[in-house]
Amino acid sequence: MAHAVKELFPAVKLAIGPATEEGFYYDFDIDRPFTPEDLSLIENKMKELIKKDNPFTKKSMPRKDAIELFKKIGEDYKAEILSEIADAEVSVYEEGAFIDLCRGPHVPSTGVIKAFKLLSIAGAYWRGNEKNKMLQRIYGTAFNKEKDLKDYLVFLEEVKKRDHRKLGKELDLFSISEDIGPGLILWHPNGAIIRKTIEDFWRDEHYKAGYNLLYSPHIAKLNLWQKSGHLDFYRENMYSPMEIEGIEYELKPMNCPFHINIYKSSLRSYRELPIRYAELGTVYRYERSGVLHGLLRVRGFTQDDAHIFCREDQIESEILNILDFTLFILKTFGFESYDVYLSTRPEKYVGTLENWESSTNALKQALEKKGLSYQVDPGEGVFYGPKIDIKIKDSLNRSWQCSTIQVDFNNTERFDVTYRGSDGKVHRTIMIHRALMGSLERFFGILIEHYAGAFPLWLAPVHIGILTIAERHSDYALQIAGALKLNGIRIEANLENEKIGYKIREATIRKVPYLVIIGDKELAENKLTVRKRNGENMGPFTIDELIEIIKAQIGSRQ
Ligand code: ZN
């Protein structure tokens, strides 16, 4: 692609062009943005180059020679990259009249490339820094077979249709406003009722699972974050402090120190443990505006956080509990397939070797008892302890990192978290951090895409839409609406003087799960037919039958 761009736009300078999980991109320094027409020109030129079957030839040379070479042909970005790497010897690849700095490897020749497509254009700052020049990026992808490429393009169409930012607007779920600020989410009524439903479920199930729920403030003294180590390890993700009566305070990036404070508010005995604290805790983290993305990457979000304080001999059973609980919660939202990772001790760590060994073993034991297959990521644990990460697969088979379970030897040390043992001595408490959904914002974004906006009944903002055919049906419709509402069913009655076809279309666009249409027949027979989102009909039911059916379905979270 870079060769084709160079031939068509000789003044272009090449920046970087890596392979990615989904394909590749290249950043070009050019005086105007690329257009869709440019992309087809470039694709045609690429096809010509493929036809020529030019070999890719690797050449090694001393770094300073390579700098000279790229300076001479005006590729300043390449010279800049070279001037900053340590290697004495570097490699370039040649293909026809084209030369590029590259470690390789490459396919042997252009003819090997069977199926490719240029996908999109975007602006990108050199080195991702908004102070640098804006470059023009072209994204593309390539496959071994034309069929695989076609399947991938169909998949991309589906991804586009499900984009939570698009559906968020269409279904009036949430917005992000320039006036409020980037990365800060406004939950509209339709989104808020879904969030409330998720939160109610989450809270109820936590009480059932033996957790206590907490609330904690959004700010705390800067000193607290000094003590917790966040100022040393996490400063670039925190906002500037604010001053209150001469003392500096900071927006919280994490909930942990608050929970520790509550744990430490009295002396704990071995008999009290485990203590499980959970909070839907809102935190604020500094993310560069360039990486913000709808609900998936934001600056203010609510973690479904919990901290478990336990004895060392309780780690395994607690992890087992958490795993059961996590899978139950995820299954409720239709996620039944997971990738599980166990991350072990990195080179830089706190805590003792014995701590690490026994807790890593406890995590392993729990995973094995649960019969979960997992992958070990050696050395990928956080410096403060080993962890389990669970990635869920959505309806398009995409992976999302949501749940994490982490043992922490750092905070318990820094805050001197202890309990009195059966031996009468003071022992260090074990602390486990855990989030199931990750954050409500991100999880909501994933749910919107997973369900393509067609939420199951229990989550849907409106359970039943009531549509009248003519004005004379209004009183009966309101009577039905009242009865449903009394039973906690979320309804919306459309009594407008519009054609029924129009009313059905409008409710279908908003993906309302059930519609009850009220006309002369319903009025005469006192029975209701329910139209499902997919157009199928259920019924007829009496109003009491309908209430029972809907309540049962909501109750079993379908
Ligand atoms: Zn924590």
Residues whose N, C-alpha, C, O or C-beta is under 5 A from the ligand:
A	BS01	ZN	C256 H433
